[in-house]
Each structure stands twice: as structure tokens, then as C-alpha cells.
Amino acid sequence: MTAVLGVLRTPRPGLYLACLAFAALTVVVAVAAPWLAPHDPNATDLGAALAGPGPGHLLGADTAGRDTLSRLIAGTSTSLLGPLAVVVFSTVAGVLVGVAAGWLGGWPDSLLSRAAELLLAFPALLVAIMFVALYGEGVAAPVIALSLAYLPYVSRLARNLTLSERQRPYLAAYRVQGFSGLTICLRHLIPNIAPVVLAQSSVNFGYALLDLSALSYLGLGMPPLTPTWGSMINDGQSALLQGEPLSAILPCAAIVLTVVAFNVVAEHWADRVSRRRA
């Protein structure tokens, strides 16, 4: 996956537009999933188990006779909500920590930086598994764990941007006028570094999607009856061995295409922001 993303990061306007369109379509499907799904994603029909594509099930059915298309559509919503929460929480907390470290300097900077480095020592997926083991199933535990795991990447970026930005004359002018450091950071510094942070944080979305899908595949995190792309891959393994690969291949394709699309779009935005600041 990393090698594929490295190749796709080469600037290609056509590729960017295609990925932007696919990402937008994915968001629309996630929002409108309850109205787009032709069947109840959890409705079982043993008579249609492992049915191939046809009028009743456009993309076939899994081993329990559940409609693959409906589960794929419903899984779009559940599979995107978790990564979005991870990106929001890690970005907000990371910006606050990074700006505080870069602005205050001294021992607060050292303390916050060492804490961020400590979090970097633990793989994100391992932290998420530990949280699920401690707090049980549900989306909250893996989201909190991954938010903590991704926080250091955002905080380091925010810290470096703050160290660079605080040397600019406009911030010195605000300090001379008597504005407090908190006011300067909230009203002027954070808005100025926000485009770079958001562009880079958007890249985390795809990786958070991969991590949460891996947890779902392992049967951790989301409740068993909640359709997610990761759990669909797990459910489709037996169908794959019986010669009906769609119920396993389609969620795999959905994950890969979504991660690639969001990462290409995020990389494009990050490059545009970097060129503007140069």
C-alpha cells in the first residue's frame, strides 16, 4: 500500500480529479447510506446464501444470505465515521500541544516533546488493540487509542510551524501592542498554520481507515452486527474458498480505492499549500 501511494503522489491532474470525484462519491454514499441500500444489510436469507449477482442481489450475497451491495453501502458510513473522528480529535489535540510547545519553549517544550516521542514508540494498531481489550467493543476505544497514536505527528508539525511563525514581524507587532500570548495564538498564529496542518492531517485519514478496518477484520472494535468493510472481508473468507469471491473482494477494493483517493487528494492539497507558503 505504501509503495502504491508513493507512486501515486507524482503530480497528475487527471489522477487528482478522478480521486477527488471518488472521494466525494464515497462521502455522498456514506451520508445517504440508509436511503441507498436496497435491502436491510443485516437481513439474512439462507436460501440466497452465496448467491451470485442477479436481479435480487445485484452484487450477490454472503454466506448468511445478506445482500453484499447493501452491506457495502452501509459499511461506507461506519468505515468512514471512525477515521474522521480520529483525524478531528488528533488534529485538535495535536495543534494545541504543538503550538503550546513551540510558543512557550523551555521546559514545557521539552516535556511535551518527550511525551509525544513516547507515544511514537508504540504502534497505533497495538495501542488500539490494548484499548479494546481494556474497555470492550465499541467505536470509542479504538478511536481514542488511534487519536493518541496519531497526535504526535500533528503536534510535531504544529510545533515546527509555530517555531517558524513566531519569528515573523506581524507576531512581534501584536506583542508590542500588548496582546497576550493566548490571544495571539488563537486569533492569528493557529489560523495561519491551519491550512498546512489540515492538509497534512488529511493524510492520516487513509491510514486511520486502514487501522480501523484491520481491527474490524480481527473482530475488535465495532459490535459484531455492525457492517464494516473490515468485518465483511472476514465474513467473506469462507465464501472465497467456496468460489464466490465478491463478498470478500469488494470490501477490499473499497478500502484500497478509498485510502488511495483520500491520500492523493490530501497530498495534492498539501503540495499546493506548501507552494503558497514558499
Disulfide bonds with the S-S distance in Angstrom:
none
